[in-house]
Amino acid sequence: MFTRIKQAVIIIVFSSLLAVAVNLASSNRIPFKGNWPSIISTDSVAVPPSAAEGDPEFITLDEAAAKYQSDKTIFIDARDPEDYAHGHIAGSINIPYDYIDDYMDMLRAIPKDRDVIIYCSGTECELSLFLGRDMQYEGYEKIFVFYGGWREWQNAKLPIEGGE
């Protein structure tokens, strides 16, 4: 029995050392320590005053940041193109709610089976909620509204683009 435990420990140690060596030699190495900013937020979800039963689900910064890690999640910025150009969540697309008619082809090109997170400026902006409602009407079911929006994302020092 002791011999089998000793063999198992040797195999685990050897495998671990081999894995570390392969990782160090790889051009696509995985970092040993993540470089993620510290997110300090509350467990409460910011909800706009006009929220109603049946609206898309509201999510926190932590939930939005977690979903951001998935390549299957689509982030939509509901702000005007000028605001989007000044800065937005990295990888997000711009579908400004105030000009939704001009962007319907882009909206309908989004697969309905994907998680979609919609945001706008922050807690003073309800464009994300309005766009979420319209998308529900179009048949989208995996809609989430990040009501903390651009301002909360930026303050948490999460990945952004634009606005040099």
N, C-alpha and C positions, 0 to 999 in steps of 0.2 A: 504494500500500500504506500509506504514512504517513498519507494522508488518511483511510482507513478506520479506522485505529487511533485517530486523533484524534477522529473521529466517535463511535467506540465509547466512548471515555473521556468525551466530552461527554455522551453519552446516560446513562452510568452515574452521573456526577456530578449531572446534572439529575434523574434518577430518585430518587437518594438524598435530595437536597434536598426534592423533592416528597413523598417518603415521610415524612420528618421533619416537614414542615409539616402534613401530614394527621394524623399521629399526635398532634402538639401540639394540634390543633384538635378532635380527637375526644374525646367524653365517655368512651369506653372505651379510653383511651390505654394503650399498653404502656410500662411504665417502662424507661428506658434502662439503669438499673442495678438488678439484682435485690436484694431485701432479705431474703436467706435467711441463717439463722444458720450459723455455721461448725460443721460436724459433724466431730468428731475421734473416729474409731473405728478399730478394727483390721479387718483383712480376715478375721479368723476369725469363725466363726459360733458363737454360744452354743448348745449342745445339752444338753437335760436328760439326767440319768442313766438314765432309763427309755426313752430313744429306742431304736427298733428298726428293722430293715430293713423297708421298706414304709411307714414313717411319712410324713406330709406333709413337704415340703421346708422346712428351716429357713433363715431369711434374716437378714441383718445389718441394722443400723440404716440404713445407706446404701441398701440395697435396699428396705427398707420405705419410707423417705422418698421414694425415686424412684417407687415404685409409688403413693404417696399423691398424686402429681401427676395421675394418671389418674382421670377421673371414672368409669371402668369398674371400679375396684377398690373392694371393700367391706371395711371394717375391722370386725372383731367383737371386742368386749371380753368375755372369758369370766369376768370377775370378778362378784362379788355386786352386786346393784343399788345397795347402799349405797356400795360403793367406786366404782362407775361415776358415781354422783351427786356424789361428792367431786371427780371429775375424770377425764377420758378424752380419747383422741385425738379431735380435732375431726372431726365427721361420722361417727364410729363408732356402731355399734348395740350394744346390750347383750343378749347371749344367755348368761346365767350357766350354766356347766356344771353346777353343783350343783343347779340347778332346771330342767334341760334338758327334762323332760317337760312343764313348763308353757309352754315356748317353742317346741315343735315346729312349730306353725303358722307362727310367724315364721321359723324356720329353713328350712322347706320353701318359703317364699315367695321365698327368695333364688335368683335364676337360676343354674343349674348351669354356665353358660358364662362366668361372671364370675370374675375373680381375687378370691380371698378371703384376707385376712390376719387371722389370729387372734392375739390377745395377751392376757396377763393381767398380774399385778403385776411380774414380772421373773424373774430366774433361780432364785428359790426357789419358783416357782409352775409347776405343770405342767397347769393347767386348759386352757390353749390347746392343748396337745398332745392331751389327752383329747378335747376338742371336735373337733379336726381329724380324729382317728381316726373319731369318730362320723360326721362329715360325709363322709369317704371311704366309709364303709359305706352312707351314703345316696346315693352315686353322684356326689359332687362330685369333680372331678379337679384343679381349679386352686386347691388349698389350700396356703397358706404359713403357717408358724408363726414369728412374731417373738418369740423366746424372751427377748430383752432387755426386752421388754414396756413397760408404762407408765412404769416408773422411768427406763429408758434414753431413751425418747422425751421425757419431761419434762425430764430433765437436759440434753438436746440443744437445749432451748428450741424445739421444733417445735410446730405448732399444737395447742392443747388447748382444751377447753371444760369448764365446770362448776367446782365447788370454789372459789368466790369467796373 
